[in-house]
Amino acid sequence: MIAERFWSEAGTEPSGGGEGALLSLIASRRARSRSELAELSGLSRATVAQRLSLLLEARLVDESEETLRSGGRPAKLLRLNTDFALTLAADIGEERSRMALTTLDGAVLDALTEEIDIRRGPEATLAILADRFETLLARTGRHRRDVLGIGLSLPAPVDYPRGRVVGPSVMTGWDDFDLRGWFAARFEAPLFAENDVNLLMLADYHRARRDARHLVYVKIGTGIGSGIIADGRIYRGAQGAAGDIGHIQFTRTPAPLCRCGKIGCVEARAAGWAIARDLRAEGLTAETARDVVGLVRAGEPHAIHLVRQSGRVIGEVLANVVSILNPSTIVIGGTLAAVDDYLLSGVREMVYSRTLPLATRELEIAISPPDGDSGVVGAALLVVEEAMSPRHVNAVVARYAKAS
């Protein structure tokens, strides 16, 4: 099966003379012209032309009339053809899930949103996803063979190399479940699973911040988490746990109980569920982060105060992150990003007051407005990023170019 071929070839670097190496360079935007391909691959222009012709004939790559500015002759622009295949992507949330069929640049062709109880376990949930994926393919007149890969966004820690949920999380019963094996029995496409925050970050990065080589993305919604981009790539850490700022603990009192069972976590002080808890204690109706946003927009003073305080708590943590990682950009996303002014004031106050001027001299703190498609877009872009990586790109060429 195609999926098995992907995993059997994982870790195999394409040789400098193969079409896969050229495709990987073009897809990553490291090479945008024939001359750049020759320079980065070490191949002669004649060899590049020969290898490139196969990619052009198979419609894996486009060479447009648009030219690049250079000191010499104008060079035609090379880019990945984002229409030669599709992705299936799912953003699995605590309350609802969204499934989409996308092009390779993340454009959503068709999508479905549905309330799915992930507490029923992985097999029941994945059966619904697979059925909805089939529906999307049928509605658009496409086939399984058109799918380059499947991307899953999960609200839990993920062991990324193995594609499995790990450790305690809101996804009860999912720990160490073989997601890839389950999908491999049903689709001829590889599956890539990742934590939801990393994929929201990936979508924001590709859409708006490709020049930010060092970035920290913080999702503030029902829970709190963060993702890290270091030198243009997602940084996951040794076990994929990098960025779990929601469960950093503050020992000062009062120290509220977190839903993870620990005392004084950032989430228990500043997440959407914690703010809603404190609003209910004031006699207000609030169950979710969306309820908190609604109260702030209605001008409710308790809600405004608690959101500002949330920003200060998160800013205190981010001040330490800035001191350690020295990012160029901090991006605040998630449901509470919709009340950006109130939230950002607290974040900026703490970050700028608690870090050295050198670290904040050119630091940008920005908002990524809530977007219902960001999760599926990030999942789709992950598929493309992995499929075009040196580990997997030979399988893509074997499937699409050599079969054409």
C-alpha positions in Angstrom: 0.0 0.0 0.0 1.0 3.6 -0.5 1.0 4.4 3.2 3.3 1.4 3.9 5.7 2.6 1.2 5.9 6.0 2.9 6.8 4.5 6.2 9.2 2.0 4.7 11.1 4.8 3.0 11.1 7.1 6.0 14.6 8.2 6.8 15.8 7.7 3.2 17.4 10.8 2.0 16.9 11.5 -1.7 20.2 11.6 -3.6 21.4 14.9 -5.0 20.8 13.7 -8.6 17.2 12.4 -8.1 14.0 14.1 -9.0 12.9 13.9 -5.4 15.7 16.1 -4.2 14.7 18.8 -6.7 11.0 18.5 -5.8 11.9 18.9 -2.1 13.9 22.0 -2.8 11.1 23.6 -4.9 8.3 22.7 -2.4 10.3 24.2 0.5 10.9 27.4 -1.5 14.6 27.1 -1.1 14.9 26.9 -4.9 12.7 29.0 -7.1 14.6 28.8 -10.4 16.7 26.4 -12.4 19.9 28.2 -11.5 19.0 28.0 -7.8 18.3 24.3 -8.2 21.7 23.8 -9.8 23.5 25.7 -7.1 21.8 23.9 -4.2 21.8 20.4 -5.6 25.3 20.6 -7.0 24.1 19.3 -10.4 24.9 20.7 -13.8 22.3 22.8 -15.5 21.8 20.1 -18.1 21.1 17.5 -15.5 18.8 19.8 -13.7 16.9 20.4 -16.9 16.6 16.6 -17.5 15.4 15.9 -14.0 13.1 18.9 -13.9 11.4 17.9 -17.2 10.0 14.7 -15.6 8.5 16.8 -12.7 7.0 19.3 -15.2 5.5 16.6 -17.4 4.0 14.9 -14.3 2.6 18.3 -13.3 4.3 18.1 -9.9 5.9 21.4 -10.6 4.9 24.6 -12.5 7.3 26.9 -14.3 5.5 30.2 -14.7 6.1 33.2 -17.0 6.6 35.2 -13.8 10.3 36.0 -13.4 12.6 36.4 -10.5 14.7 39.5 -10.2 18.4 38.7 -10.4 21.7 40.3 -11.4 21.7 38.4 -14.7 19.0 37.1 -17.1 15.5 37.0 -15.7 14.7 33.5 -14.4 11.3 31.8 -14.7 9.7 31.0 -11.3 9.4 27.4 -10.2 6.8 26.4 -7.7 5.0 23.3 -6.4 1.8 22.6 -8.4 -0.7 22.5 -5.6 -3.4 20.9 -7.7 -1.7 17.6 -8.6 -3.2 16.0 -5.4 -5.4 16.7 -2.4 -5.3 16.3 1.3 -7.9 15.1 3.8 -7.6 17.0 7.1 -9.5 16.9 10.4 -9.4 19.3 13.3 -10.6 17.2 16.3 -11.7 19.5 19.1 -13.0 19.0 22.6 -16.5 20.2 21.6 -16.7 19.8 17.8 -14.6 18.6 14.9 -14.1 19.9 11.4 -13.2 17.7 8.4 -12.0 19.1 5.1 -10.8 18.3 1.6 -8.0 20.8 0.6 -5.6 21.6 -2.2 -1.9 21.3 -1.4 -1.7 25.0 -0.5 -4.4 24.6 2.2 -7.3 26.0 0.2 -10.5 24.3 1.5 -12.5 22.8 -1.3 -15.3 21.3 0.9 -15.7 20.9 4.6 -18.0 19.5 7.3 -18.3 20.5 11.0 -19.9 18.2 13.5 -20.2 17.6 17.2 -18.3 14.4 17.9 -17.8 13.1 21.4 -14.1 12.1 21.5 -14.7 10.5 24.9 -16.3 7.6 23.1 -12.7 6.6 22.2 -10.6 6.5 19.0 -12.3 3.8 17.0 -15.8 5.3 17.2 -14.4 8.8 16.5 -12.2 7.7 13.6 -15.0 5.8 12.0 -17.0 9.0 11.9 -14.0 10.9 10.4 -13.4 8.2 7.8 -17.1 8.3 6.8 -17.1 12.1 6.5 -13.9 11.9 4.4 -15.6 9.6 2.0 -18.5 12.0 1.9 -16.2 14.9 1.0 -14.5 13.0 -1.8 -17.9 11.9 -3.2 -19.3 15.4 -3.1 -16.4 16.9 -5.0 -16.1 14.0 -7.5 -12.7 13.0 -6.3 -11.2 9.6 -5.4 -9.0 8.1 -2.7 -6.1 7.9 -5.2 -6.1 11.7 -5.4 -5.2 12.0 -1.7 -1.6 12.8 -1.0 -2.0 12.3 2.8 -4.3 12.7 5.8 -3.6 15.2 8.5 -5.1 15.1 12.0 -5.1 18.0 14.5 -5.5 16.6 18.1 -6.2 18.4 21.4 -3.6 16.4 23.2 0.2 15.7 23.5 1.4 13.7 20.4 4.5 11.6 20.0 5.0 12.9 16.5 7.4 10.3 15.0 5.0 7.5 16.0 1.8 9.5 15.3 0.2 8.6 18.7 -1.5 10.4 21.5 0.6 10.1 24.7 0.1 10.7 28.4 -2.9 12.0 30.2 -5.1 14.4 28.2 -8.7 15.3 27.5 -8.7 12.4 24.9 -9.5 9.7 27.4 -8.8 6.2 25.9 -6.6 7.5 23.1 -3.2 7.0 24.7 -0.9 5.0 22.4 -3.7 4.1 20.0 -2.3 3.2 16.5 -3.8 6.0 14.4 -1.7 5.2 11.4 -2.5 1.5 11.4 -6.2 2.3 11.7 -6.2 4.6 8.7 -3.8 2.4 6.7 -6.4 -0.3 6.5 -8.9 2.1 4.9 -7.0 4.7 2.9 -4.0 4.4 0.5 -2.4 7.5 1.9 -0.1 8.1 4.9 -1.4 9.8 8.0 0.3 12.6 10.0 -1.0 13.5 13.4 0.1 16.5 15.4 -0.9 18.6 18.5 -3.5 21.2 17.6 -1.5 24.2 18.8 1.4 23.3 16.5 -1.0 23.1 13.5 -2.7 26.4 14.3 0.8 27.9 14.4 1.7 26.3 11.1 -1.3 27.7 9.4 -0.6 31.2 10.8 3.0 30.9 9.9 2.4 30.0 6.3 -0.4 32.5 5.8 1.1 35.6 7.5 4.6 35.2 8.9 6.9 33.2 6.6 9.7 35.7 7.3 9.6 35.1 11.1 12.3 32.4 11.5 11.9 32.3 15.4 8.4 32.4 16.6 6.3 31.4 19.6 2.5 30.8 19.1 0.2 30.8 22.1 -3.3 29.3 21.9 -5.6 30.7 24.6 -9.0 29.1 24.4 -10.6 26.4 26.6 -7.1 25.5 27.5 -3.6 27.0 27.0 -0.7 25.7 25.0 2.0 27.0 22.8 4.1 26.0 19.7 7.6 27.0 18.8 9.2 27.7 15.4 13.0 27.7 15.5 14.9 28.7 12.4 11.8 28.2 10.3 10.9 24.7 11.5 8.5 23.4 14.2 10.5 22.6 17.4 8.9 19.7 19.2 11.6 18.8 21.8 12.8 15.3 22.7 9.4 13.7 23.3 7.2 16.2 21.5 6.3 18.0 24.7 7.9 21.4 23.9 5.5 24.3 24.5 3.3 22.9 27.2 3.1 26.2 29.0 -0.4 25.6 30.2 0.8 23.4 33.0 3.6 25.5 34.3 2.8 26.0 38.0 2.7 29.2 40.1 3.1 28.3 43.7 1.8 31.6 45.1 -1.7 31.6 46.7 -4.4 31.2 46.0 -3.4 28.2 43.9 -6.5 26.8 42.1 -6.9 23.2 41.2 -6.2 22.5 37.5 -8.1 19.9 35.5 -4.9 18.0 35.2 -5.0 17.4 38.9 -2.1 19.7 39.8 -2.3 22.9 41.8 -1.7 26.4 40.5 -1.2 25.7 36.7 -1.3 28.6 34.3 -4.4 27.0 32.8 -6.2 27.0 36.2 -5.5 30.7 36.5 -5.9 32.0 32.9 -7.6 29.6 30.5 -11.1 30.0 29.2 -12.5 27.3 31.4 -10.9 29.0 34.5 -12.2 32.4 33.6 -15.7 31.0 33.1 -15.4 29.3 36.5 -14.5 32.6 38.2 -17.4 34.4 36.4 -19.8 31.8 37.6 -18.6 32.4 41.1 -19.7 36.1 40.6 -23.2 34.9 39.6 -22.7 35.3 35.8 -23.6 32.7 33.2 -20.4 31.4 31.5 -19.4 27.8 30.6 -17.0 28.2 27.8 -14.3 30.5 26.4 -16.9 31.6 23.8 -19.1 32.7 26.7 -16.3 34.7 28.1 -15.7 36.5 24.8 -19.4 37.3 24.6 -19.4 38.9 28.1 -16.3 40.9 27.3 -17.9 42.2 24.1 -21.0 43.1 26.1 -18.9 45.2 28.4 -19.3 43.1 31.5 -16.6 44.5 33.9 -15.9 41.3 35.8 -15.2 39.5 32.5 -13.0 42.4 31.2 -11.0 42.4 34.5 -10.4 38.6 34.4 -9.3 38.6 30.8 -6.8 41.4 31.6 -5.6 39.3 34.5 -5.3 36.3 32.3 -3.1 38.3 30.0 -0.8 39.2 32.9 -0.5 35.6 33.9 0.3 34.5 30.4 2.7 37.5 30.0 4.6 36.4 33.1 5.2 33.0 31.6 6.1 34.5 28.2 8.6 36.8 29.7 10.6 33.7 30.8 10.1 32.2 27.3 11.4 35.3 25.7 14.5 35.3 27.9 15.2 31.7 27.0 14.3 31.5 23.3 14.6 35.1 22.2 11.9 34.8 19.5 11.3 37.6 16.9 7.6 37.2 17.2 5.0 36.1 19.7 1.5 35.3 18.2 -1.6 35.0 20.4 -4.3 32.8 18.9 -7.3 30.8 20.1 -10.8 31.8 21.1 -9.7 34.5 23.5 -7.7 36.2 20.8 -11.1 37.7 19.8 -10.8 40.1 22.7 -7.3 41.1 21.7 -7.0 44.6 23.2 -7.9 43.5 26.7 -5.7 40.3 26.5 -2.7 41.9 24.9 -2.4 44.8 27.3 -1.6 42.3 30.1 0.8 40.2 28.0 2.7 43.3 26.9 2.9 44.7 30.3 4.6 41.7 31.8 6.8 40.8 28.8 8.3 44.2 28.4 8.7 44.9 32.2 10.4 41.5 32.9 12.8 41.0 30.1 16.0 42.7 29.0 15.8 45.4 26.3 18.0 43.4 23.9 15.4 40.5 23.9 12.4 42.9 23.2 14.1 45.5 21.1 12.6 44.1 17.9 10.0 41.7 19.4 6.6 41.7 17.7 3.6 40.6 19.8 0.7 40.0 17.4 -2.8 38.5 17.3 -3.9 35.7 15.1 -7.7 36.2 14.8 -9.8 33.1 15.4 -10.5 31.3 12.1 -12.6 28.1 12.0 -10.5 26.7 9.2 -7.0 27.2 10.8 -6.9 23.7 12.3 -7.7 21.9 9.1 -5.4 24.2 7.1 -2.5 23.5 9.5 -3.2 19.8 9.2 -3.2 20.0 5.4 0.1 22.0 5.3 1.7 19.4 7.7 0.9 16.7 5.1 2.5 18.7 2.4 5.5 19.6 4.5 6.1 16.0 5.4 5.4 14.5 2.0 7.9 16.9 0.4 10.5 16.4 3.1 13.7 14.5 2.2 12.4 11.5 4.1 9.3 11.0 2.0 9.6 12.9 -1.2 10.9 9.8 -3.2 7.6 8.1 -2.5 5.7 11.0 -3.9 7.8 11.0 -7.1 7.4 7.2 -7.4 3.6 7.5 -7.0 2.9 10.5 -9.2 5.8 11.2 -11.6 6.9 7.7 -12.5 3.4 6.4 -12.8 2.3 9.2 -15.2 
